[in-house]
Every structure is written in structure tokens, then in C-alpha cells.
Amino acid sequence: MTEIRILLVDDHPVVRAGLRAMLSDFEGFIVVAEAPEGGAAIREVQRLQTLGEPLDVVLMDLQMGAGMDGVTATKAIKALPSAPPVLILTTYDTDADILAAVEAGASGYMLKDAPPEQIRAAVQSAAAGQTALAPEVAARLLGRIRNPEPVLSAREVQLLELLATGMSNKAMSKQLFISEATVKTHLVHIYDKLGVDNRTAAISVASQRRIIRTGA
């Protein structure tokens, strides 16, 4: 059986230890390195490539304290030559998190409470160049496609996330490099799709529907 070389990226040492123990129980799985945040993960990928010991899968958390987050790290890793697949392993299943990870180039998206066999299958799929999605995540993505109600675009979800932080229209326009007029147009569409008429209501509905996460 071909070995699958894995880099674990998570800011909690106990979680990394647990994942390492679980993965080590699977035949052919080898955890060759660990990183506590995204920046360190990028350096580990580069170090191993320089040594001629490329990875088969990077198992990446999303939120990592004060360090670089998983989405930013995924995008940076996927920009490297001969980049390994990145499989997200997180506790979050909102539209905002899923879309951001997919857009960053993640090969899959799994939840930490998934059964070990699901995680094993996901790692194997990612290593083989295939997409691996948790059933709950696949259901949410399919729901976006099948739902007859208006669906928020990735840009609108991004604006909602910024809106939830209390940003003004001007601040959001600078953050996203778009005009204030464009921000206002997006907000009109967001309010219409969510059936609300103000920022507070938009954030509340988006949080209830798990489009964004608040208070994280």
C-alpha cells in the first residue's frame, strides 16, 4: 500500500495529538510534520519540498488563534509549485467558511466530529486528487444549488461577514477594493434575498441560517 504523508495543522496541541494517534492507526498513513498555525504550515510544506520529501495531504484547521488562518494558508500553499492537496478539518459548517475554503483551493472540507472512517476516506480521496466533502457540507452546497429561494453569492456572503464585524460601507469598500456605491448595491441585494431591511436583521437572519458565524 502506498504511504500517505500528512502535515497536521491545528493550534491545539491536544487536538493534534489526538489526530496523530487516530491517523497512525490507519495503514499507510504517516504524519510527517505538524504546525500550530498557517504561517508555520507554509514553511513546513516548503521545507519538506526542499528536502525532496513532498507531502500527500495537508490536514488544515480553519481558525488558529493569533496565527494565520486556514483559508489564507490554503491559498498560499496552493500557490506553491507542486502544491499538495489541502483538506480542511474544522468545527465550522457555515456557507461563509465553506465557500472561502473552496475558493482558496481546498480539495475537501470535513468536520472534526466526523467518524474516523469518514476522515480516513477523505484523506485518501484528497491524496488521490479527488474532492472530499463531509455529508453535512455536501448537503449545504447542494441546498444552495437546489433551493428555489434566492441564494447569496460568495461576494455577498463576504460582505455579510464584514457587516457582522461592524464595518461601515466605506471600510468595507476599502477592504474589498470596490466602490461604496457597489457596496450599497450589494447590500440592497442581500437585504432583498434575506427578506430584511436593515443591517442588524441581516446579520441575525444570516447567523440563524448558518450563512455566517458570529461571536466566534
N, C-alpha and C positions, 0 to 999 in steps of 0.2 A: 504494500500500500504506500502510495506517495505521501511524504510528510507535508503537513500544512504548517508553515511557520507564521506565528502570530505575534503582533505587538498589542499589548493591552494598554489602553489609555483611560484612566479614571483618577479623579483626585482623592478618592478614599482608599487608603491602604488596605483596609479590611475587605472592601469590595474587590479590589484587585487580587487579594489573596484567595478569596472565595472563587473568583472566576478562574484563576490559575489552577486551583485544585480541581474544579469541575472539568476544565478543558483537558487537563493532564490525564483524566480518566478515559478520554476518548482515544482510541487507537489512531496513531498517525498525527495527532495534534501536538505541537510543540510551541510553548510560549517562550520566545527567544529574547523578549525585552518588554519593559514596562515604562510608562511615562505618566506623571501626575497631572499634566495639562497639555494643551495643544502645541505650544511652542516646543516643549521638550519632545513631543511626538514627532514633529517635523525633523528635529535634529537626529532623532533615533533612526528614522527612515533613511536620512542622508548618510548617517554613519554606517549603517548596515549595507547600503548600496556601495559605499566606498570600499568596504571590506569584501565586496563580492558575495555578500550573504543577503540577497534580497528577500523581502517579506512576501507572503502569500495573501495575508489579510491583516488589516489594521482594525481592531475592535475598539470603537471610539464612543466615549460618553459625550453628551451634549453640553451640560453645564459643569464647569470645573472651577468653582470659586473665583479667585482673583486671577487665575491663569487664562490663557487663550481658550475660547470656547470651541466646541467640537465642529461647528459649521465652518468657522474661519479656518481651523486647522485642516479640515477635509478639503476645502477649496485649495489651500496651499499645497497639500500633499498631492492632489490630483493634477496640479500644475507641474510637478516634477517629472523628469524623464523616467520612463518605465515605472510609473506610479503604481503601487499596489492597490487592490480594491479596499475601500473603506466601508465597514459595516457599522452602522450606528446601533449602540445598545444603551437605551435610556429609559427613564420612567415617564417621559412626556409623550403624549399622543395627540397634541393639538395640530390643526391644519398648518399653523404658522411654523411649527417645528418640523413637521414632515416635509412641507414644501421647501423650506430653507435647506434642509439636508439633501433633498433630491436635486435641487438646483446647484448645490455645491459639488455634486458629483458622487454622492454616496451610492454604493451598489446595493445597499439594503438598509432596512430600518426595523430593529427588533426592540421589544420591551423587556426590561430586566426581570419581570415576574413570569416570563415565558418558561415552559418546561425545558429542562436541559436538552432533551432530544430535539426540540424546535431550534434551540440555539446552535446545536451541533449541525443540523441540516442547513441552517442559514450560513454558517461559516463555510461549510463545504460548497454551497451554491456560490457564495461570493468568490471563493478561491478558484472556482471553475469559470468565473466570468459571467455568472448569471445573477439575476435580481432576486433578492431575498426580503420578503416583507412579512411582518407579523400579521396574523389573520385580522386583528383589530385595525391595523394600519391599512391593509388592503381594502377592508370594508369601508374605511373612511374615504379612501381615494375613489373607490367605485361609487360611493354615495355622492361624491362631488360630481361625478360624471352622469349618474342616473337621476339625480334629484331634479325634478321639474322646476323647483324654485330657483331664482337667480343665485348663481354661485360667485363668490368673491374671487377676483383674480389674485395672483401672487402679489402683485403690487398693492392691491387694496388690503390684503392681509398684512403686508409690511407696514402700511400706513396705520392700520389699526393698532399694531404693536407699539408704534411710536406715539400714537394718540393716548394709549394707556399709560405712558410714562409722563404725560402732562405736557408734552411738547406743543408749542404754538405752531401755527401754519408756517410762519417764517422759519422757525427752527427745523421743521420737517422738510421744507423746501431745500434748505442748505444741506441737510443730512442726505437727502436722496438726489441732490443735484438736478432738481426740477423747479419750475417757477411756482410762485404762490398761487397763481391762477390755476395751474394744473393740480395743485394740492386741493384747492377748493372744489374743483370739478370731480376729483376722485372721492372727496368726502360726500358730495351730493349723491354720487352713485352708491357709496357704501350705505348711507342712511336709507336710501330707497330700497336697497336689497335686504337690509335688516329690518325694515319697517319701523324706523325710528326717525326722530327729528332733531337730535342733539348728541353731543359727544358722550355725555355720561350714559345715556341709554344705549348708544352704540357699543361702548366698552362692556356694559353689563350683559347685553344680549350675546356679544361675541364670546364673552367668557363662559356664559351658560351653555352655549353651543360647542364649546371647546375649539373655537376657531383660533383663539389666542389664549395664553395663560397669563394671569395677573397675580400679583403678590408673590412671585417666585423669587 
